[in-house]
Amino acid sequence: MNEARIIIDRLRERVAEIVARNGKLEENLDKRTAERDRALVRMKESEQRAAELEERVRVLELAAGIKGAAGSTRAARVRVGRLLREVDQCIALMNR
């Protein structure tokens, strides 16, 4: 009977250890999930900032091309043509 009692006690200790470890793992998972969520927010903000900066660069290039500081009027015409194509694509999407 003592052997059965010893086995049961050992099993209870092992179960307690497993439950404690599970709790620690759940805490770790919560921390990692929060870190991931914060990283995703930062990534989306960075992507949005990059898109804003790219748009700003295009506007500045266009302004420089029109002003003549970046070269000939050909560069400005190329940029205006690109912008017109983008506008045409937007209009086509709206008409769908």
C-alpha positions as CSV (number, residue, x, y, z in Angstrom):
1,M,0.0,0.0,0.0
2,N,2.9,2.3,0.8
3,E,4.3,1.9,-2.8
4,A,0.9,3.0,-4.2
5,R,0.9,6.0,-1.9
6,I,4.5,6.9,-3.0
7,I,3.6,6.6,-6.6
8,I,0.5,8.8,-6.2
9,D,2.5,11.4,-4.3
10,R,5.1,11.5,-7.0
11,L,2.4,11.8,-9.7
12,R,0.8,14.7,-7.7
13,E,4.2,16.4,-7.5
14,R,4.8,15.9,-11.2
15,V,1.3,17.2,-12.1
16,A,2.0,20.3,-9.9
17,E,5.3,20.9,-11.7
18,I,3.6,20.6,-15.1
19,V,0.8,23.0,-14.1
20,A,3.3,25.5,-12.8
21,R,5.3,25.2,-16.0
22,N,2.2,25.6,-18.0
23,G,1.4,28.8,-16.2
24,K,4.8,30.2,-16.9
25,L,4.5,29.2,-20.6
26,E,1.1,31.0,-20.8
27,E,2.7,34.1,-19.3
28,N,5.5,33.9,-21.8
29,L,3.0,33.5,-24.6
30,D,1.1,36.5,-23.5
31,K,4.3,38.6,-23.4
32,R,5.3,37.4,-26.9
33,T,1.8,38.0,-28.3
34,A,1.9,41.6,-26.9
35,E,5.4,42.1,-28.4
36,R,4.2,40.8,-31.8
37,D,1.2,43.1,-31.7
38,R,3.4,46.1,-30.9
39,A,5.8,45.1,-33.7
40,L,3.0,44.8,-36.2
41,V,1.7,48.3,-35.3
42,R,5.2,49.7,-35.7
43,M,5.6,47.9,-39.0
44,K,2.3,49.3,-40.3
45,E,3.3,52.8,-39.2
46,S,6.6,52.4,-40.9
47,E,5.0,51.3,-44.1
48,Q,2.6,54.2,-44.0
49,R,5.4,56.6,-43.4
50,A,7.4,55.1,-46.2
51,A,4.4,55.5,-48.6
52,E,4.0,59.1,-47.5
53,L,7.7,59.8,-48.1
54,E,7.6,58.1,-51.5
55,E,4.7,60.3,-52.4
56,R,6.5,63.4,-51.2
57,V,9.6,62.4,-53.2
58,R,7.4,62.1,-56.3
59,V,5.9,65.5,-55.7
60,L,9.3,67.1,-55.1
61,E,10.7,65.5,-58.3
62,L,7.7,66.8,-60.2
63,A,8.2,70.3,-58.8
64,A,11.9,70.2,-59.5
65,G,11.2,69.0,-63.0
66,I,8.7,71.8,-63.7
67,K,11.0,74.3,-62.1
68,G,13.9,73.1,-64.3
69,A,16.3,72.5,-61.5
70,A,16.5,68.7,-62.2
71,G,17.3,69.0,-65.9
72,S,15.3,69.6,-69.0
73,T,11.6,69.9,-69.6
74,R,11.7,66.3,-70.8
75,A,12.0,65.0,-67.2
76,A,9.0,67.1,-66.2
77,R,7.0,65.7,-69.2
78,V,7.9,62.2,-68.2
79,R,6.7,62.8,-64.6
80,V,3.5,64.5,-65.7
81,G,2.8,61.6,-68.1
82,R,3.3,59.1,-65.2
83,L,0.9,61.1,-63.0
84,L,-1.7,61.2,-65.8
85,R,-1.4,57.4,-66.2
86,E,-2.0,57.0,-62.5
87,V,-5.0,59.3,-62.7
88,D,-6.4,57.3,-65.6
89,Q,-5.9,54.1,-63.7
90,C,-7.8,55.6,-60.7
91,I,-10.7,56.7,-63.0
92,A,-10.8,53.2,-64.6
93,L,-11.0,51.7,-61.1
94,M,-13.8,54.0,-60.1
95,N,-15.8,53.2,-63.3
96,R,-15.8,49.5,-62.5
